[in-house]
Amino acid sequence: MKVSDLVLYNSLADSIDTTASNLNVAQQQLATGKRVVEPSDDPAAFAQADLLQASESATSNDGTRAGLVQNSLNVTDSALSQASTAVTSAIASATQGADGTVNASQMATIAQAVQGQLAQLIQSANTNYAGVYLFGGNQTQAAPFSAAGAYSGDLASNSAAFSDGATIQVTFNGKGIFGDNASGAIGALTSLITALNTGNQANVAAALPQLNAALQQIATARASIGSSLNNAIALAANSTSTVTTLNSNINQVAGADVAQVAMTVQEDSAEEQALVSLASEIGKMPLINILA
């Protein structure tokens, strides 16, 4: 049976359309590195990749959050270290002031040094990171301690939450760590200053166990924060590792074989050029031959 030129021409046009469509798909895969972009590309693979992508996004967010928590806790620990130094210096001052050989004038001079140590302690207790006061409990937008050591924060705390349900505390009850003008480290230094200024060596000596207890309280807080810091570091590292694994899984499910796709692009391009060239030659034929 004779096949008309018109049938051949229509068949050629269909072949050009098919090749152009295949080339477009291959070029898209080459540009994106993905075999599956739309559900219609491969419904099962798209659904699986979508779930993996959601997990990757959550894990990546966890890693970013853990990094921020790590930075915050490093600042918190640094503040506690400075507070510990201030209290340690105050212990040395109290020990000197309790010595029966010092006179009232010398005790007043020591009191001035302790006043500076108290100011350093309160400054540490008012540490701010990224606009958040770390030792005000839930009251994070204003300095929790006055210059005299009065506490205006609350006794609560804030924690960062992660996609697996884990939490890491990031703000703290400052009164529980530093006390206030009548308790804890701040209260002990305040009493010590009064005892030194009044020349009361018995009260100066009585401040020493209070100061040592306060130092231990700060050390306990540092130990707890150190544990939280280790958790944040581990979470950030695990997130990085997990994201790498998830991206690999996504690529296995929906990724394109770039080398194979590049070869396909070359082949489809060559085929398209050949078909277009052939169509051009047929287009030069008299219309009557095509319709015959």
C-alpha atoms as an extended CHARMM CRD file, in Angstrom:
* protein
*
       292  EXT
         1         1  MET       CA              0.0000000000        0.0000000000        0.0000000000  PROA      1               0.0000000000
         2         2  LYS       CA              1.3320000000        3.3700000000       -1.0050000000  PROA      2               0.0000000000
         3         3  VAL       CA              1.9230000000        5.8360000000        1.8370000000  PROA      3               0.0000000000
         4         4  SER       CA              1.1470000000        9.4010000000        0.7970000000  PROA      4               0.0000000000
         5         5  ASP       CA              3.6330000000       12.2300000000        1.2590000000  PROA      5               0.0000000000
         6         6  LEU       CA              1.0500000000       13.9350000000        3.5240000000  PROA      6               0.0000000000
         7         7  VAL       CA              1.0730000000       10.9630000000        5.9120000000  PROA      7               0.0000000000
         8         8  LEU       CA              4.8540000000       11.0250000000        5.9490000000  PROA      8               0.0000000000
         9         9  TYR       CA              4.8110000000       14.7850000000        6.5540000000  PROA      9               0.0000000000
        10        10  ASN       CA              2.3690000000       14.4660000000        9.4740000000  PROA      10              0.0000000000
        11        11  SER       CA              4.4020000000       11.6100000000       10.9330000000  PROA      11              0.0000000000
        12        12  LEU       CA              7.5220000000       13.7310000000       10.7010000000  PROA      12              0.0000000000
        13        13  ALA       CA              5.7880000000       16.6290000000       12.4530000000  PROA      13              0.0000000000
        14        14  ASP       CA              4.7090000000       14.2980000000       15.2640000000  PROA      14              0.0000000000
        15        15  SER       CA              8.2720000000       13.0170000000       15.5890000000  PROA      15              0.0000000000
        16        16  ILE       CA              9.5920000000       16.5690000000       15.8390000000  PROA      16              0.0000000000
        17        17  ASP       CA              7.0580000000       17.3860000000       18.5690000000  PROA      17              0.0000000000
        18        18  THR       CA              7.9210000000       14.2270000000       20.5130000000  PROA      18              0.0000000000
        19        19  THR       CA             11.6660000000       14.8130000000       20.2370000000  PROA      19              0.0000000000
        20        20  ALA       CA             11.3000000000       18.4730000000       21.2420000000  PROA      20              0.0000000000
        21        21  SER       CA              9.2400000000       17.4250000000       24.2720000000  PROA      21              0.0000000000
        22        22  ASN       CA             11.8070000000       14.7920000000       25.2760000000  PROA      22              0.0000000000
        23        23  LEU       CA             14.6090000000       17.3060000000       24.8040000000  PROA      23              0.0000000000
        24        24  ASN       CA             12.8130000000       19.8500000000       26.9860000000  PROA      24              0.0000000000
        25        25  VAL       CA             12.4090000000       17.2720000000       29.7720000000  PROA      25              0.0000000000
        26        26  ALA       CA             16.0580000000       16.2450000000       29.5300000000  PROA      26              0.0000000000
        27        27  GLN       CA             17.2390000000       19.8530000000       29.5520000000  PROA      27              0.0000000000
        28        28  GLN       CA             15.1130000000       20.5470000000       32.6480000000  PROA      28              0.0000000000
        29        29  GLN       CA             16.5810000000       17.5140000000       34.3880000000  PROA      29              0.0000000000
        30        30  LEU       CA             20.0790000000       18.6190000000       33.4510000000  PROA      30              0.0000000000
        31        31  ALA       CA             19.4480000000       22.1490000000       34.7660000000  PROA      31              0.0000000000
        32        32  THR       CA             17.8580000000       21.0660000000       38.0650000000  PROA      32              0.0000000000
        33        33  GLY       CA             19.6510000000       17.7810000000       38.6220000000  PROA      33              0.0000000000
        34        34  LYS       CA             16.2280000000       16.2780000000       39.3630000000  PROA      34              0.0000000000
        35        35  ARG       CA             14.3770000000       13.5040000000       37.5870000000  PROA      35              0.0000000000
        36        36  VAL       CA             11.1720000000       14.1280000000       39.5320000000  PROA      36              0.0000000000
        37        37  VAL       CA              9.9090000000       17.7140000000       39.7720000000  PROA      37              0.0000000000
        38        38  GLU       CA              6.1390000000       17.3230000000       39.4410000000  PROA      38              0.0000000000
        39        39  PRO       CA              3.8660000000       14.5420000000       40.7660000000  PROA      39              0.0000000000
        40        40  SER       CA              3.1590000000       13.5000000000       37.1890000000  PROA      40              0.0000000000
        41        41  ASP       CA              6.8640000000       12.7410000000       36.6220000000  PROA      41              0.0000000000
        42        42  ASP       CA              6.6820000000        9.7650000000       38.9970000000  PROA      42              0.0000000000
        43        43  PRO       CA              3.8500000000        9.8850000000       41.5920000000  PROA      43              0.0000000000
        44        44  ALA       CA              5.3820000000        7.3530000000       44.0120000000  PROA      44              0.0000000000
        45        45  ALA       CA              8.8650000000        8.8540000000       43.8560000000  PROA      45              0.0000000000
        46        46  PHE       CA              7.4520000000       12.3790000000       44.2020000000  PROA      46              0.0000000000
        47        47  ALA       CA              5.5440000000       11.4270000000       47.3630000000  PROA      47              0.0000000000
        48        48  GLN       CA              8.6110000000        9.7580000000       48.8730000000  PROA      48              0.0000000000
        49        49  ALA       CA             10.8720000000       12.6680000000       47.9720000000  PROA      49              0.0000000000
        50        50  ASP       CA              8.3360000000       15.1280000000       49.3970000000  PROA      50              0.0000000000
        51        51  LEU       CA              8.4090000000       13.3590000000       52.7760000000  PROA      51              0.0000000000
        52        52  LEU       CA             12.1960000000       13.2330000000       52.7460000000  PROA      52              0.0000000000
        53        53  GLN       CA             12.3420000000       16.9320000000       51.8300000000  PROA      53              0.0000000000
        54        54  ALA       CA             10.0600000000       17.8410000000       54.7500000000  PROA      54              0.0000000000
        55        55  SER       CA             12.2980000000       15.8700000000       57.1080000000  PROA      55              0.0000000000
        56        56  GLU       CA             15.3930000000       17.5260000000       55.6490000000  PROA      56              0.0000000000
        57        57  SER       CA             13.8870000000       20.9760000000       56.1120000000  PROA      57              0.0000000000
        58        58  ALA       CA             12.9660000000       20.2980000000       59.7550000000  PROA      58              0.0000000000
        59        59  THR       CA             16.3840000000       18.8230000000       60.4840000000  PROA      59              0.0000000000
        60        60  SER       CA             18.1450000000       21.7330000000       58.8100000000  PROA      60              0.0000000000
        61        61  ASN       CA             16.0910000000       24.1700000000       60.9060000000  PROA      61              0.0000000000
        62        62  ASP       CA             17.0550000000       22.1870000000       64.0180000000  PROA      62              0.0000000000
        63        63  GLY       CA             20.7200000000       22.5540000000       63.1150000000  PROA      63              0.0000000000
        64        64  THR       CA             20.3880000000       26.2940000000       62.6480000000  PROA      64              0.0000000000
        65        65  ARG       CA             18.5090000000       26.6460000000       65.9280000000  PROA      65              0.0000000000
        66        66  ALA       CA             21.0460000000       24.4760000000       67.7530000000  PROA      66              0.0000000000
        67        67  GLY       CA             23.8230000000       26.7360000000       66.4770000000  PROA      67              0.0000000000
        68        68  LEU       CA             22.0350000000       29.8090000000       67.8290000000  PROA      68              0.0000000000
        69        69  VAL       CA             21.4390000000       28.0570000000       71.1670000000  PROA      69              0.0000000000
        70        70  GLN       CA             25.1060000000       27.1160000000       71.2750000000  PROA      70              0.0000000000
        71        71  ASN       CA             26.1030000000       30.7590000000       70.7980000000  PROA      71              0.0000000000
        72        72  SER       CA             23.6730000000       31.8880000000       73.5000000000  PROA      72              0.0000000000
        73        73  LEU       CA             24.8970000000       29.2970000000       75.9880000000  PROA      73              0.0000000000
        74        74  ASN       CA             28.5060000000       30.2320000000       75.3130000000  PROA      74              0.0000000000
        75        75  VAL       CA             27.6600000000       33.8160000000       76.2350000000  PROA      75              0.0000000000
        76        76  THR       CA             25.7850000000       32.5780000000       79.3080000000  PROA      76              0.0000000000
        77        77  ASP       CA             28.7570000000       30.5080000000       80.4410000000  PROA      77              0.0000000000
        78        78  SER       CA             31.1110000000       33.4470000000       79.8690000000  PROA      78              0.0000000000
        79        79  ALA       CA             28.8830000000       35.6350000000       82.0570000000  PROA      79              0.0000000000
        80        80  LEU       CA             28.9200000000       33.0240000000       84.8170000000  PROA      80              0.0000000000
        81        81  SER       CA             32.6950000000       32.7510000000       84.5370000000  PROA      81              0.0000000000
        82        82  GLN       CA             32.9960000000       36.5170000000       85.0530000000  PROA      82              0.0000000000
        83        83  ALA       CA             30.5820000000       36.3180000000       87.9880000000  PROA      83              0.0000000000
        84        84  SER       CA             32.6570000000       33.5190000000       89.5090000000  PROA      84              0.0000000000
        85        85  THR       CA             35.7760000000       35.6730000000       89.1730000000  PROA      85              0.0000000000
        86        86  ALA       CA             34.0230000000       38.5730000000       90.9430000000  PROA      86              0.0000000000
        87        87  VAL       CA             32.9180000000       36.3580000000       93.8420000000  PROA      87              0.0000000000
        88        88  THR       CA             36.3620000000       34.7450000000       94.1120000000  PROA      88              0.0000000000
        89        89  SER       CA             37.9010000000       38.2170000000       94.3150000000  PROA      89              0.0000000000
        90        90  ALA       CA             35.3470000000       39.1530000000       96.9920000000  PROA      90              0.0000000000
        91        91  ILE       CA             36.3620000000       36.0840000000       99.0210000000  PROA      91              0.0000000000
        92        92  ALA       CA             39.9590000000       37.2680000000       98.8920000000  PROA      92              0.0000000000
        93        93  SER       CA             38.8250000000       40.7530000000       99.9770000000  PROA      93              0.0000000000
        94        94  ALA       CA             36.7530000000       39.3350000000      102.8400000000  PROA      94              0.0000000000
        95        95  THR       CA             39.6640000000       37.2090000000      103.9770000000  PROA      95              0.0000000000
        96        96  GLN       CA             41.8500000000       40.3130000000      104.0320000000  PROA      96              0.0000000000
        97        97  GLY       CA             39.2080000000       42.3740000000      105.8270000000  PROA      97              0.0000000000
        98        98  ALA       CA             38.6900000000       39.7170000000      108.4890000000  PROA      98              0.0000000000
        99        99  ASP       CA             42.3460000000       39.8910000000      109.4810000000  PROA      99              0.0000000000
       100       100  GLY       CA             42.5920000000       41.5010000000      112.8900000000  PROA      100             0.0000000000
       101       101  THR       CA             45.6300000000       43.5160000000      111.8290000000  PROA      101             0.0000000000
       102       102  VAL       CA             43.7430000000       45.7830000000      109.3950000000  PROA      102             0.0000000000
       103       103  ASN       CA             42.3960000000       49.1050000000      110.6210000000  PROA      103             0.0000000000
       104       104  ALA       CA             39.1650000000       50.9170000000      109.7990000000  PROA      104             0.0000000000
       105       105  SER       CA             40.7530000000       52.9840000000      107.0160000000  PROA      105             0.0000000000
       106       106  GLN       CA             42.1210000000       49.8700000000      105.3410000000  PROA      106             0.0000000000
       107       107  MET       CA             38.7630000000       48.1420000000      105.6460000000  PROA      107             0.0000000000
       108       108  ALA       CA             37.0980000000       51.1040000000      103.9110000000  PROA      108             0.0000000000
       109       109  THR       CA             39.5980000000       50.7760000000      101.0760000000  PROA      109             0.0000000000
       110       110  ILE       CA             38.8190000000       47.0650000000      100.7940000000  PROA      110             0.0000000000
       111       111  ALA       CA             35.1050000000       47.9580000000      100.7170000000  PROA      111             0.0000000000
       112       112  GLN       CA             35.7280000000       50.0970000000       97.6310000000  PROA      112             0.0000000000
       113       113  ALA       CA             37.3290000000       47.1020000000       95.9140000000  PROA      113             0.0000000000
       114       114  VAL       CA             34.3530000000       44.9140000000       96.8400000000  PROA      114             0.0000000000
       115       115  GLN       CA             32.0110000000       47.5960000000       95.4720000000  PROA      115             0.0000000000
       116       116  GLY       CA             33.7330000000       47.1650000000       92.1150000000  PROA      116             0.0000000000
       117       117  GLN       CA             33.3990000000       43.3900000000       92.4010000000  PROA      117             0.0000000000
       118       118  LEU       CA             29.6910000000       43.7660000000       93.1350000000  PROA      118             0.0000000000
       119       119  ALA       CA             29.2670000000       46.0160000000       90.1000000000  PROA      119             0.0000000000
       120       120  GLN       CA             30.9970000000       43.3750000000       87.9630000000  PROA      120             0.0000000000
       121       121  LEU       CA             28.7550000000       40.6610000000       89.3890000000  PROA      121             0.0000000000
       122       122  ILE       CA             25.5780000000       42.6360000000       88.6290000000  PROA      122             0.0000000000
       123       123  GLN       CA             26.8510000000       43.4700000000       85.1520000000  PROA      123             0.0000000000
       124       124  SER       CA             27.3790000000       39.7520000000       84.4940000000  PROA      124             0.0000000000
       125       125  ALA       CA             23.8900000000       39.0040000000       85.8440000000  PROA      125             0.0000000000
       126       126  ASN       CA             22.4830000000       41.5530000000       83.3460000000  PROA      126             0.0000000000
       127       127  THR       CA             24.1420000000       39.9190000000       80.3380000000  PROA      127             0.0000000000
       128       128  ASN       CA             22.2260000000       40.4100000000       77.0930000000  PROA      128             0.0000000000
       129       129  TYR       CA             22.5510000000       38.2530000000       73.9730000000  PROA      129             0.0000000000
       130       130  ALA       CA             20.8420000000       39.1790000000       70.7000000000  PROA      130             0.0000000000
       131       131  GLY       CA             18.4190000000       41.4660000000       72.5280000000  PROA      131             0.0000000000
       132       132  VAL       CA             17.5400000000       38.8520000000       75.1740000000  PROA      132             0.0000000000
       133       133  TYR       CA             18.4790000000       39.1880000000       78.8450000000  PROA      133             0.0000000000
       134       134  LEU       CA             19.6630000000       35.7190000000       79.7780000000  PROA      134             0.0000000000
       135       135  PHE       CA             19.0680000000       35.8290000000       83.5330000000  PROA      135             0.0000000000
       136       136  GLY       CA             15.5960000000       37.3700000000       83.7720000000  PROA      136             0.0000000000
       137       137  GLY       CA             13.5650000000       34.1800000000       83.4540000000  PROA      137             0.0000000000
       138       138  ASN       CA             10.6710000000       34.9930000000       81.1140000000  PROA      138             0.0000000000
       139       139  GLN       CA             11.3210000000       38.7210000000       81.4920000000  PROA      139             0.0000000000
       140       140  THR       CA             13.8230000000       38.9490000000       78.6530000000  PROA      140             0.0000000000
       141       141  GLN       CA             13.4420000000       42.5160000000       77.3920000000  PROA      141             0.0000000000
       142       142  ALA       CA             14.7560000000       44.5060000000       80.3780000000  PROA      142             0.0000000000
       143       143  ALA       CA             17.7740000000       44.1830000000       82.6420000000  PROA      143             0.0000000000
       144       144  PRO       CA             16.6970000000       41.9020000000       85.5130000000  PROA      144             0.0000000000
       145       145  PHE       CA             18.9240000000       43.4890000000       88.1830000000  PROA      145             0.0000000000
       146       146  SER       CA             19.0680000000       47.1070000000       89.3510000000  PROA      146             0.0000000000
       147       147  ALA       CA             22.3850000000       48.7650000000       90.1500000000  PROA      147             0.0000000000
       148       148  ALA       CA             21.7270000000       47.9060000000       93.8110000000  PROA      148             0.0000000000
       149       149  GLY       CA             21.0390000000       44.2520000000       92.9940000000  PROA      149             0.0000000000
       150       150  ALA       CA             17.2170000000       44.1940000000       93.2670000000  PROA      150             0.0000000000
       151       151  TYR       CA             15.7290000000       41.4930000000       90.9980000000  PROA      151             0.0000000000
       152       152  SER       CA             12.8770000000       42.3820000000       88.6460000000  PROA      152             0.0000000000
       153       153  GLY       CA             12.8680000000       39.2080000000       86.5640000000  PROA      153             0.0000000000
       154       154  ASP       CA             10.7630000000       36.1340000000       87.3300000000  PROA      154             0.0000000000
       155       155  LEU       CA             11.5600000000       32.6190000000       88.5080000000  PROA      155             0.0000000000
       156       156  ALA       CA             10.6970000000       30.8940000000       85.2130000000  PROA      156             0.0000000000
       157       157  SER       CA             12.7990000000       30.1310000000       82.1240000000  PROA      157             0.0000000000
       158       158  ASN       CA             12.5820000000       29.8390000000       78.3480000000  PROA      158             0.0000000000
       159       159  SER       CA             13.6800000000       26.8810000000       76.2410000000  PROA      159             0.0000000000
       160       160  ALA       CA             14.3820000000       26.3170000000       72.5500000000  PROA      160             0.0000000000
       161       161  ALA       CA             12.2970000000       23.4860000000       71.0620000000  PROA      161             0.0000000000
       162       162  PHE       CA             13.3650000000       21.0890000000       68.3110000000  PROA      162             0.0000000000
       163       163  SER       CA             11.4520000000       18.9380000000       65.8350000000  PROA      163             0.0000000000
       164       164  ASP       CA             12.0480000000       15.7000000000       67.7680000000  PROA      164             0.0000000000
       165       165  GLY       CA             10.4890000000       17.1850000000       70.9030000000  PROA      165             0.0000000000
       166       166  ALA       CA             13.8000000000       17.9310000000       72.6270000000  PROA      166             0.0000000000
       167       167  THR       CA             14.2340000000       21.2560000000       74.4350000000  PROA      167             0.0000000000
       168       168  ILE       CA             17.2640000000       23.1880000000       75.6730000000  PROA      168             0.0000000000
       169       169  GLN       CA             16.9390000000       25.9290000000       78.2780000000  PROA      169             0.0000000000
       170       170  VAL       CA             18.1910000000       29.3120000000       77.0670000000  PROA      170             0.0000000000
       171       171  THR       CA             17.0850000000       31.8230000000       79.7360000000  PROA      171             0.0000000000
       172       172  PHE       CA             17.4550000000       31.3960000000       83.4760000000  PROA      172             0.0000000000
       173       173  ASN       CA             16.1290000000       32.4310000000       86.8580000000  PROA      173             0.0000000000
       174       174  GLY       CA             18.7950000000       34.9790000000       87.7560000000  PROA      174             0.0000000000
       175       175  LYS       CA             17.7740000000       35.1820000000       91.3930000000  PROA      175             0.0000000000
       176       176  GLY       CA             18.3120000000       31.4520000000       91.7500000000  PROA      176             0.0000000000
       177       177  ILE       CA             21.8720000000       31.8310000000       90.4630000000  PROA      177             0.0000000000
       178       178  PHE       CA             23.0200000000       35.2230000000       91.7600000000  PROA      178             0.0000000000
       179       179  GLY       CA             20.5200000000       35.9370000000       94.5320000000  PROA      179             0.0000000000
       180       180  ASP       CA             19.5380000000       39.5880000000       94.9630000000  PROA      180             0.0000000000
       181       181  ASN       CA             20.3820000000       42.5040000000       97.2370000000  PROA      181             0.0000000000
       182       182  ALA       CA             19.3310000000       40.4090000000      100.2560000000  PROA      182             0.0000000000
       183       183  SER       CA             20.4330000000       36.8760000000       99.2790000000  PROA      183             0.0000000000
       184       184  GLY       CA             22.9190000000       34.7850000000       97.3620000000  PROA      184             0.0000000000
       185       185  ALA       CA             26.1000000000       36.1650000000       95.8390000000  PROA      185             0.0000000000
       186       186  ILE       CA             24.7700000000       39.7110000000       95.4150000000  PROA      186             0.0000000000
       187       187  GLY       CA             23.4180000000       39.7740000000       98.9600000000  PROA      187             0.0000000000
       188       188  ALA       CA             26.6840000000       38.4140000000      100.3680000000  PROA      188             0.0000000000
       189       189  LEU       CA             28.7600000000       41.0960000000       98.6370000000  PROA      189             0.0000000000
       190       190  THR       CA             26.2910000000       43.7910000000       99.7110000000  PROA      190             0.0000000000
       191       191  SER       CA             26.5550000000       42.6680000000      103.3580000000  PROA      191             0.0000000000
       192       192  LEU       CA             30.3320000000       42.4570000000      103.0580000000  PROA      192             0.0000000000
       193       193  ILE       CA             30.5450000000       46.0600000000      101.8700000000  PROA      193             0.0000000000
       194       194  THR       CA             28.4420000000       47.2050000000      104.8340000000  PROA      194             0.0000000000
       195       195  ALA       CA             30.5740000000       45.2170000000      107.2790000000  PROA      195             0.0000000000
       196       196  LEU       CA             33.7870000000       46.6220000000      105.8490000000  PROA      196             0.0000000000
       197       197  ASN       CA             32.5400000000       50.2030000000      105.8550000000  PROA      197             0.0000000000
       198       198  THR       CA             31.4170000000       49.9140000000      109.4820000000  PROA      198             0.0000000000
       199       199  GLY       CA             34.6290000000       48.1670000000      110.5640000000  PROA      199             0.0000000000
       200       200  ASN       CA             32.7140000000       45.0980000000      111.7930000000  PROA      200             0.0000000000
       201       201  GLN       CA             35.2620000000       42.3210000000      111.3780000000  PROA      201             0.0000000000
       202       202  ALA       CA             32.9400000000       39.6920000000      112.8530000000  PROA      202             0.0000000000
       203       203  ASN       CA             30.4060000000       40.3680000000      110.0910000000  PROA      203             0.0000000000
       204       204  VAL       CA             33.1970000000       40.4240000000      107.5150000000  PROA      204             0.0000000000
       205       205  ALA       CA             34.2500000000       36.9540000000      108.6500000000  PROA      205             0.0000000000
       206       206  ALA       CA             30.6080000000       35.8020000000      108.6640000000  PROA      206             0.0000000000
       207       207  ALA       CA             30.3530000000       36.7650000000      104.9710000000  PROA      207             0.0000000000
       208       208  LEU       CA             32.9810000000       34.1900000000      103.9640000000  PROA      208             0.0000000000
       209       209  PRO       CA             30.7930000000       31.0510000000      104.2000000000  PROA      209             0.0000000000
       210       210  GLN       CA             28.0160000000       32.9440000000      102.4060000000  PROA      210             0.0000000000
       211       211  LEU       CA             30.4030000000       33.8610000000       99.6150000000  PROA      211             0.0000000000
       212       212  ASN       CA             31.6930000000       30.2970000000       99.2950000000  PROA      212             0.0000000000
       213       213  ALA       CA             28.1230000000       29.0000000000       99.1200000000  PROA      213             0.0000000000
       214       214  ALA       CA             27.3540000000       31.6000000000       96.4480000000  PROA      214             0.0000000000
       215       215  LEU       CA             30.4200000000       30.5440000000       94.4810000000  PROA      215             0.0000000000
       216       216  GLN       CA             29.2310000000       26.9490000000       94.6130000000  PROA      216             0.0000000000
       217       217  GLN       CA             25.7860000000       28.0180000000       93.3820000000  PROA      217             0.0000000000
       218       218  ILE       CA             27.3480000000       29.6870000000       90.3480000000  PROA      218             0.0000000000
       219       219  ALA       CA             29.5260000000       26.6260000000       89.7240000000  PROA      219             0.0000000000
       220       220  THR       CA             26.4360000000       24.4020000000       89.8080000000  PROA      220             0.0000000000
       221       221  ALA       CA             24.7270000000       26.6430000000       87.2500000000  PROA      221             0.0000000000
       222       222  ARG       CA             27.8050000000       26.4880000000       85.0140000000  PROA      222             0.0000000000
       223       223  ALA       CA             27.8140000000       22.6930000000       85.1850000000  PROA      223             0.0000000000
       224       224  SER       CA             24.1610000000       22.5550000000       84.1360000000  PROA      224             0.0000000000
       225       225  ILE       CA             24.7270000000       25.0050000000       81.2950000000  PROA      225             0.0000000000
       226       226  GLY       CA             27.7880000000       23.0360000000       80.2120000000  PROA      226             0.0000000000
       227       227  SER       CA             25.6150000000       19.9490000000       79.8720000000  PROA      227             0.0000000000
       228       228  SER       CA             23.0680000000       21.8990000000       77.8240000000  PROA      228             0.0000000000
       229       229  LEU       CA             25.8710000000       23.3010000000       75.6710000000  PROA      229             0.0000000000
       230       230  ASN       CA             27.1140000000       19.7830000000       74.9470000000  PROA      230             0.0000000000
       231       231  ASN       CA             23.5750000000       18.8030000000       73.9280000000  PROA      231             0.0000000000
       232       232  ALA       CA             23.3670000000       21.7710000000       71.5520000000  PROA      232             0.0000000000
       233       233  ILE       CA             26.7460000000       20.9400000000       70.0100000000  PROA      233             0.0000000000
       234       234  ALA       CA             25.7450000000       17.3000000000       69.5300000000  PROA      234             0.0000000000
       235       235  LEU       CA             22.3750000000       18.2770000000       68.0690000000  PROA      235             0.0000000000
       236       236  ALA       CA             23.9970000000       20.6600000000       65.5740000000  PROA      236             0.0000000000
       237       237  ALA       CA             26.5060000000       17.9910000000       64.5130000000  PROA      237             0.0000000000
       238       238  ASN       CA             23.8310000000       15.3040000000       64.2120000000  PROA      238             0.0000000000
       239       239  SER       CA             21.6420000000       17.6540000000       62.1870000000  PROA      239             0.0000000000
       240       240  THR       CA             24.4540000000       18.2860000000       59.7260000000  PROA      240             0.0000000000
       241       241  SER       CA             25.0730000000       14.5520000000       59.3270000000  PROA      241             0.0000000000
       242       242  THR       CA             21.3760000000       13.7520000000       59.0100000000  PROA      242             0.0000000000
       243       243  VAL       CA             20.7980000000       16.4850000000       56.4190000000  PROA      243             0.0000000000
       244       244  THR       CA             23.6280000000       15.0340000000       54.3270000000  PROA      244             0.0000000000
       245       245  THR       CA             22.0450000000       11.5730000000       54.5000000000  PROA      245             0.0000000000
       246       246  LEU       CA             18.5540000000       12.8800000000       53.6920000000  PROA      246             0.0000000000
       247       247  ASN       CA             19.8210000000       14.8670000000       50.6980000000  PROA      247             0.0000000000
       248       248  SER       CA             21.5160000000       11.7150000000       49.4430000000  PROA      248             0.0000000000
       249       249  ASN       CA             18.2690000000        9.7680000000       49.8410000000  PROA      249             0.0000000000
       250       250  ILE       CA             16.3040000000       12.5060000000       48.0590000000  PROA      250             0.0000000000
       251       251  ASN       CA             18.7720000000       12.3990000000       45.2060000000  PROA      251             0.0000000000
       252       252  GLN       CA             18.4590000000        8.6240000000       44.9530000000  PROA      252             0.0000000000
       253       253  VAL       CA             14.6710000000        8.8640000000       44.8060000000  PROA      253             0.0000000000
       254       254  ALA       CA             14.1900000000       11.9360000000       42.6230000000  PROA      254             0.0000000000
       255       255  GLY       CA             17.6150000000       12.8920000000       41.3300000000  PROA      255             0.0000000000
       256       256  ALA       CA             18.7050000000       12.5870000000       37.7180000000  PROA      256             0.0000000000
       257       257  ASP       CA             21.7260000000       10.7050000000       36.3910000000  PROA      257             0.0000000000
       258       258  VAL       CA             23.4230000000       13.8630000000       35.1350000000  PROA      258             0.0000000000
       259       259  ALA       CA             25.9040000000       12.0700000000       32.8930000000  PROA      259             0.0000000000
       260       260  GLN       CA             23.1500000000        9.9910000000       31.2670000000  PROA      260             0.0000000000
       261       261  VAL       CA             20.8610000000       13.0250000000       30.9300000000  PROA      261             0.0000000000
       262       262  ALA       CA             23.6550000000       15.0460000000       29.3020000000  PROA      262             0.0000000000
       263       263  MET       CA             24.0730000000       12.2670000000       26.7350000000  PROA      263             0.0000000000
       264       264  THR       CA             20.3120000000       12.1980000000       26.1670000000  PROA      264             0.0000000000
       265       265  VAL       CA             20.3010000000       15.9570000000       25.5750000000  PROA      265             0.0000000000
       266       266  GLN       CA             22.9920000000       15.5500000000       22.9430000000  PROA      266             0.0000000000
       267       267  GLU       CA             21.1590000000       12.6950000000       21.2480000000  PROA      267             0.0000000000
       268       268  ASP       CA             17.7630000000       14.4350000000       21.3020000000  PROA      268             0.0000000000
       269       269  SER       CA             19.3070000000       17.6710000000       20.0270000000  PROA      269             0.0000000000
       270       270  ALA       CA             20.9300000000       15.8460000000       17.1250000000  PROA      270             0.0000000000
       271       271  GLU       CA             17.7010000000       13.9920000000       16.3530000000  PROA      271             0.0000000000
       272       272  GLU       CA             15.6840000000       17.1920000000       16.4820000000  PROA      272             0.0000000000
       273       273  GLN       CA             18.0910000000       18.9550000000       14.1330000000  PROA      273             0.0000000000
       274       274  ALA       CA             17.9480000000       16.0360000000       11.7010000000  PROA      274             0.0000000000
       275       275  LEU       CA             14.1500000000       15.9380000000       11.7570000000  PROA      275             0.0000000000
       276       276  VAL       CA             13.8720000000       19.6940000000       11.2940000000  PROA      276             0.0000000000
       277       277  SER       CA             16.3000000000       19.5080000000        8.3960000000  PROA      277             0.0000000000
       278       278  LEU       CA             14.2680000000       16.7300000000        6.8200000000  PROA      278             0.0000000000
       279       279  ALA       CA             11.0720000000       18.6970000000        7.3160000000  PROA      279             0.0000000000
       280       280  SER       CA             12.7110000000       21.6670000000        5.6390000000  PROA      280             0.0000000000
       281       281  GLU       CA             13.5430000000       19.5570000000        2.6080000000  PROA      281             0.0000000000
       282       282  ILE       CA             10.0040000000       18.1890000000        2.4440000000  PROA      282             0.0000000000
       283       283  GLY       CA              8.7080000000       21.7220000000        2.7380000000  PROA      283             0.0000000000
       284       284  LYS       CA             10.4250000000       22.5370000000       -0.5660000000  PROA      284             0.0000000000
       285       285  MET       CA              8.2860000000       19.9510000000       -2.3800000000  PROA      285             0.0000000000
       286       286  PRO       CA              5.3230000000       21.1980000000       -4.4680000000  PROA      286             0.0000000000
       287       287  LEU       CA              2.1500000000       21.2020000000       -2.4000000000  PROA      287             0.0000000000
       288       288  ILE       CA              0.4270000000       18.9730000000       -4.9040000000  PROA      288             0.0000000000
       289       289  ASN       CA              2.9910000000       16.2180000000       -4.2730000000  PROA      289             0.0000000000
       290       290  ILE       CA              2.3720000000       16.3860000000       -0.5490000000  PROA      290             0.0000000000
       291       291  LEU       CA             -1.4240000000       16.2240000000       -1.0290000000  PROA      291             0.0000000000
       292       292  ALA       CA             -1.2130000000       13.4350000000       -3.5960000000  PROA      292             0.0000000000
